[in-house]
Amino acid sequence: MSIEQINEIVTAADRVVTAVENKAAEIDSKTAELASDYNSKKAALDQQVAENSAQLAIVASDGYRKAIEDASGGRNTVVIDEQGNPNVMVRIPRFNYEDINQAILDRLGVDLMLGTGTPTMFQRNGEQMGEVLIAKYLASSGANGGCSVIGGVQPRTSVNYDVAKTLCNNKGAGWHMMSIHEWAAIALWSLANGTVPRGNTNHGRSHENKLETARRSDNGIPGETFGTASTDTGKGPATWTHDHTEWGVQDLVGNVWEWLDQMMLDEGQVITTLDNNPEIVEDNWNKHVAFFDSPTANTEGTDSIGSPKLSSSISNRNGALGNNGHGNPTTSNAHFAAVEKAADYNKIELLRRLLIESESASTVNGAIYCRNYGRRFAIRGGSWLIGSNAGMGALGLHSARTIKNSNIGFRPGLFV
């Protein structure tokens, strides 16, 4: 074969290779075009599905809200928070201290000296509010790192003060952890209306009426003293609500203690906000000339060493200043309103309104527990363990902010 023939064969082969490469490039181009078109159409479809799903979720939640509002006559509503969690809320409308005080005087014959005007629950940095929404149930676990307010589940517990407060704040604008102002106002309203709630105060049942029960988390027998006896949210009878109806705030008494915001006991001194304003930082809360003194300076052991006394100063301290621990004695009294007032103590109207002091023991029941050393944050209501020591007046001022326990939970509120 001549050189010319070989060259012709090589040239022809090059043309074939070039043609193949061109065709491959054309195929690659068309494949990329098809892939781009597919991805574009898929993205559009995914977006449409997401939008439709969101719309369906809105429609579903709107239906849920409307059903609750219609059934309750507007007293309850459902709010979906920014984390997508449902929250069944009770509308608490504004009332007046003088009307509450008069109703209590008419019913019980005692003047609690609450003063006049709008309860601090409905005042936020001096601004008057017509209503506040309070979680119908104790907070439970939710999606996206949040919490929900729904019935028929176990309350979320074993969270410390700061975690509970953050979980409430993360729900969105206006959300906050229930405050001392809100708790006390609801308790006084219940007292005035003769609807002070009972609850799970005796291992799955009420110690006052043992026929009142709800399902325990361990499915144990009501009254059985071992196991975990916290009951499902909202499963108790209507007498476990603040207004003795199915539309009231549930499980305020017993079940689990509840962290409250805007109050602390700092080295024995009572410190609160002046109205219902969760945005005020702790260092700017008001320091009242009110201290829980001890009957003795004993620092040994961890048991109660007697009743605290409201005083204008501390004479006897049961632990070192700055000690936030739990290894020293407490003081306690089976009724917060029975705490003695020292001769030098000047009564404070706001503390009466917040059920920290009282003009009479004829008020809501509940024990008080104090440590007058370190910084302590408020829990109220009691738990399934403490029987008659639980109640709307029950006040724990013995726990550091870091403590977390299976019998301590929390409840959100919402400004609207």
Secondary structure as GFF3:
##gff-version 3
##sequence-region A 1 416
A	DSSP	alpha_helix	3	72	.	.	.	ID=ss1
A	DSSP	beta_strand	76	80	.	.	.	ID=ss2
A	DSSP	beta_strand	86	93	.	.	.	ID=ss3
A	DSSP	alpha_helix	97	108	.	.	.	ID=ss4
A	DSSP	three_ten_helix	120	122	.	.	.	ID=ss5
A	DSSP	beta_strand	123	124	.	.	.	ID=ss6
A	DSSP	beta_strand	127	128	.	.	.	ID=ss7
A	DSSP	beta_strand	131	135	.	.	.	ID=ss8
A	DSSP	beta_strand	140	141	.	.	.	ID=ss9
A	DSSP	beta_strand	147	148	.	.	.	ID=ss10
A	DSSP	alpha_helix	161	169	.	.	.	ID=ss11
A	DSSP	beta_strand	175	177	.	.	.	ID=ss12
A	DSSP	alpha_helix	180	193	.	.	.	ID=ss13
A	DSSP	three_ten_helix	238	240	.	.	.	ID=ss14
A	DSSP	beta_strand	257	266	.	.	.	ID=ss15
A	DSSP	beta_strand	269	272	.	.	.	ID=ss16
A	DSSP	three_ten_helix	282	284	.	.	.	ID=ss17
A	DSSP	beta_strand	286	293	.	.	.	ID=ss18
A	DSSP	beta_strand	309	311	.	.	.	ID=ss19
A	DSSP	beta_strand	331	333	.	.	.	ID=ss20
A	DSSP	three_ten_helix	336	338	.	.	.	ID=ss21
A	DSSP	beta_strand	340	341	.	.	.	ID=ss22
A	DSSP	alpha_helix	349	353	.	.	.	ID=ss23
A	DSSP	beta_strand	368	370	.	.	.	ID=ss24
A	DSSP	beta_strand	375	381	.	.	.	ID=ss25
A	DSSP	three_ten_helix	387	389	.	.	.	ID=ss26
A	DSSP	beta_strand	391	397	.	.	.	ID=ss27
A	DSSP	beta_strand	408	409	.	.	.	ID=ss28
A	DSSP	beta_strand	412	415	.	.	.	ID=ss29
###
